[in-house]
């Protein structure tokens, strides 16, 4: 299983595969399990369906490592338009952005300026923006950008990855900002001197960080999002909530579109807040490979689609 995960993560970096695989019809049918469509309207329609169930949404327009400043501006304009359409439709929907999609690889200043425009638009619409975390080579610069934007705006949060050794220290440095934190396990290929190589160690660190975060909600006014599909981790988090008498609506669970939707529905029916991360856009291949790497058993779903094509 570890070998398969490594192969999938390596594939996510392949430009050759990125250009060719999406051309095949079977690949588009397979990825439909994890995204409702490639355009914004499809994402908004999916978000509306979840809202009827009392579940919020986070929308993310797929893409990364944009090195053309003009393209980064187009992505920025797209997100600003998405925020406006969310407001117009009255959706309980936020957005999540990758800094490399906003020109971070060209110059940090470009991505920061583009992000500020998005966050400013969201603030005027009373909305919230999440900054996604990419591989570990971007951790420091992403947190630097977050700190700069957070000093001006309160409606912005950042993702932290439990598989990195450094994350507990990063969390401690962010707490004085009264941050928004989305905790995930992590989905990139990292060397063992930077990230826990074993799943059990990642899970252990995830729970340590989740407990730390739940303890900061009142003291540091932290907005907390626990992003996991792991049923065991969700159960353990609920036990902490009961033991510490933490209000169920003081934080939220987040899960990906197409994964454990029934579990998310159960959580919200039991009084917890929940959001579904809805991804869309044509640049889905690297993201899709990382989703498969998180649970290689999903390859069986892909193979069934191949055989039926």
C-alpha positions, 0 to 999 in steps of 0.5 A, spaced: 500 500 500 505 504 501 508 503 494 502 504 491 501 511 495 508 513 493 507 511 485 500 515 485 504 521 489 509 521 483 504 521 478 501 527 481 508 531 479 508 528 472 507 533 467 506 528 461 501 524 465 497 531 467 497 533 459 494 526 457 490 522 462 484 528 462 483 526 455 480 519 456 473 519 457 474 514 463 478 518 467 473 524 467 468 519 469 472 516 475 474 523 477 466 525 477 466 521 484 470 527 487 467 533 484 461 535 481 463 538 475 469 542 472 465 549 472 463 554 478 455 553 476 456 545 478 460 547 484 454 552 486 449 547 485 452 542 489 453 546 495 446 548 494 444 541 495 448 540 501 445 546 504 438 543 504 441 538 509 444 543 513 451 542 511 456 548 509 461 548 503 468 550 501 469 551 494 476 551 491 478 552 483 483 547 482 490 549 479 497 550 482 504 552 480 501 558 475 508 562 473 504 567 469 502 573 472 496 574 467 494 567 469 494 568 476 490 575 475 485 571 472 484 566 477 484 572 482 478 574 478 475 568 478 475 567 485 472 574 486 466 572 482 465 566 485 465 570 492 460 575 489 455 569 486 455 565 493 453 572 496 447 573 490 445 566 491 445 566 499 449 560 500 453 558 506 459 557 502 466 559 503 473 558 498 479 555 499 485 558 495 492 555 493 498 560 493 501 557 487 495 558 483 495 566 485 503 566 482 507 564 488 512 561 484 513 567 480 514 572 486 511 572 493 508 579 493 504 577 487 500 571 490 500 576 497 497 582 493 492 577 489 490 574 496 489 580 499 484 582 493 480 576 494 480 576 502 478 583 501 472 582 497 470 576 501 470 581 507 465 585 504 461 580 502 461 577 510 465 571 507 471 567 509 477 565 505 482 559 507 489 558 504 490 551 502 497 548 504 502 545 499 508 541 499 513 542 505 517 547 500 512 552 501 510 552 508 514 557 511 512 562 505 505 560 506 505 562 513 509 568 512 503 570 507 498 568 512 501 572 518 501 578 513 494 578 511 491 576 518 494 582 521 489 586 516 483 581 516 480 577 520 476 573 515 482 568 513 484 561 515 490 557 513 491 549 513 496 545 517 498 538 516 499 533 521 504 529 517 509 534 518 514 534 524 514 542 525 506 543 525 505 543 533 510 548 533 507 552 527 501 552 531 504 555 537 506 561 533 500 562 530 495 562 536 497 569 538 493 571 532 487 568 533 487 564 527 483 560 523 486 553 522 484 547 518 487 541 520 489 535 515 493 529 515 497 532 509 497 529 501 504 530 498 510 526 497 515 528 503 521 525 505 522 521 512 526 527 515 520 532 514 514 528 515 512 522 519 512 516 514 507 511 518 500 512 518 499 510 525 504 516 527 500 521 522 494 519 526 497 520 533 500 527 531 493 529 528 489 527 535 495 531 539 494 537 534 486 536 534 486 536 542 490 542 542 486 546 537 479 544 541 483 547 547 484 554 544 477 555 541 475 559 547 482 562 550 485 564 543 478 565 539 481 560 534 476 558 528 477 550 528 476 546 522 477 538 523 478 535 516 478 528 516 474 522 513 477 517 518 471 514 522 476 512 528 479 519 529 472 522 528 469 518 534 475 520 538 474 527 537 467 527 539 469 523 545 474 529 547 468 534 546 464 530 551 469 529 556 471 537 556 464 539 555 466 543 548 460 545 545 458 541 538 458 548 534 464 551 537 468 548 531 466 544 524 468 537 521 470 538 514 470 532 508 471 532 501 465 531 496 464 524 494 467 521 501 463 519 507 457 524 505 453 519 510 457 520 515 457 528 514 450 528 514 450 524 521 455 529 524 450 535 523 444 531 525 447 530 531 449 537 532 456 538 529 457 543 524 460 541 517 462 543 511 464 539 504 470 541 500 467 542 493 473 542 488 472 544 480 475 546 474 479 542 468 486 542 472 484 536 476 489 531 475 494 532 480 489 533 485 486 527 483 492 523 484 493 525 491 486 523 493 487 516 490 494 516 494 490 518 501 486 511 500 489 507 494 483 502 495 479 508 491 483 505 485 478 499 484 473 504 483 477 507 477 478 500 474 471 499 474 470 505 470 475 503 465 472 496 464 465 498 463 468 503 458 
